[in-house]
Amino acid sequence: MVKRITNKPPRWKEDNSLYFLTICTQDRTPFLHMNRVPELIVDSLRFCKNKVKDLIAYTIMPNHLHLMVEVEDAKQISSFLRDFKTFTSKEIRKITGSPQKHIWQRGTMDHCIRESDTNEDFENHLQYLFFNSVKHLGVTPREFPYHNFSEIVKKGWLENEFCDFEDNKSK
């Protein structure tokens, strides 16, 4: 029998690890910043947090969100995502009046954070997560309302001035 080759790379799963996750809306529909939706997502993340060891960081963009979670068992990610997506899909449809059958894109992009002496992979992904507001919306992390940047600053993992930029129009 010939082994079928797929386009998908194998998933790297490791227990007692950090994972960087990206969850996109179906067809990249930008409704995650609509009235009451960001608060619903934050509340749901905190509620579903008991499915993983820790919710480290999150940022909510209009059509996707990035999360960094810590798990004891890599299988926890599936139950966390299932519960989060199921609950928020129903609630987002209620809030937005969306007739869409699917709120979230099928599947989730994930990356197991590799441990090293320098913590380079962790730092790169944490910075990327909070840089998203600058990249997509031109808003510094300090001014962006839909993430937990202030918690990360309190832990000393990033500076409060991370990604601050000067208004070039005044020069």
N, C-alpha and C positions, 0 to 999 in steps of 0.2 A: 504494500500500500504506500502511495506517495504522500508525504507529509505536506499539508497545505501551508503555504507561507502567507501570513497576513501583513497588512501595512502597520499594524499596531506593535510597538515594542513591548516586551514583557514588563510587567509591573515589578518594581523593586519594593518589596515589603519587608520591613524590619520592625520587630517589637522594640519597645522602649526607645522610641525615636520621635523626632519632630518632623512634621509634614507641612509643606506649603501647598495649599489647595486653591484652585481657581474654579469658581462656579459661574457659568454664564447663563443669561436669560435665553429663552427660546428665540431664535432668529435675531438675537442681540437687541431685543425690544427694550428701549430705555425707560423703564418705569420704576426703577429702584429708588429714585429720588422723589417720587410723587408723594403727595400728602400722606403722612402717617406710615408709609412703607419702611423708611429707614429705622424708625423706632420699633416697628414690628420685627424687623430682621435682627436688630440688636437684642431685643427681648428673647427672641427665639434662639439666637446663638447662646445666650446665657442660660436659657432653660435646657437646651440640648447639651450643654457643656458637661453634664454628668455622664454622657456617653464616651467622653474622652478624659484623659488625665488632666489636661489644661488647655484652655483657649488662650493662646499667647497674644495674638494680634489679629486684627481684621480691618479691612477698609471696604466701604460700600460705594461702588461706582454706579453710574446710571444703568449700565447693562451687564455688570458682572461684579463679583466680589472676590476678594483674596482673603484667605485665612491662613494662620499658622497655628497648628494644634500639636499638642504632645500626646502620645498614646503609649499605653503599656503593652497593648496587643494591637498589631496592625489591623486586625479584623474590626476593631472599634470604629474605624473610619467609616465603614459601610453603614453601620447602624446609626451613627451620628448623622451622616449625609441623608440617609433614607428618612429619618424622623424630621430633620430640618426641612428638607425639600417638600415632604408630604404636607406638613403643617403650614409652611409659608405659602405653598401653592394655593391652598384653599383660602387662606386669609388675604393674600394679595388679590385674588380674583374678587373677593368681597369688597375690598377697599377701592380697587380701581374700576370695578365693574367690567373687567376684561372678559371677553367671551373666549379667550384662548384656552384650549384644552390643556396645553402644557405651558407652565410658567418658566420652568428651568430646562435648559438644554440637557439632553440625555448625557450621562457620564460627567466626570469631573477630572480636570487636569490635576495631577498630583506629582509632587517631588519629595523624596525622602531627603531631609537635610543631612548632609554628610558631616560627621564629626571630625575635627582636626585640632591641632594645637592652637591654631590661629582663629578658629571659629569663623573662617572666611565665608563659608557657604551660608551659615546662619545670618551673618551680618549683611551679606549681599541680598538675600531674600527679604530680610526685614526692611532694609532700605528701599528695595524695589516696591514692596507693599505700600509704604508711605509716600514714595515718589509718584505713585499713580495719580494722585490729585493734581500734581504739577504737570505731569505728562499729558493727561487727558483733558484737564479743565483749567490749567493755569492758576491753581490755587495752592498756596503753600500748606504743608501739613498742619502748621500751627493755626491756620485759619479755616481749615476744612472740617466740617462738623460730623462727618459720617465715618469715624474710625476711633480707635482707642490710643491715639498718639500720645496723649498726656500721661497715660499709664506707663507707656514705654519710656518716656522722658523721666518719670519718677523713679523707674528702675535703673536709670543711668545707661540704658542701651543706645539711646540717641540723644543728641543735643536738642534743646527747644528751638534752636535756629536752623535745624536741619532743612535744607532746600529753600531757605529764605532767599529772596532775590530782590534787587533794587528796581524801582520803576525807572526804566530806561528813558521814558518820556521826559523826565525832569532834567535830564542831562543835556 
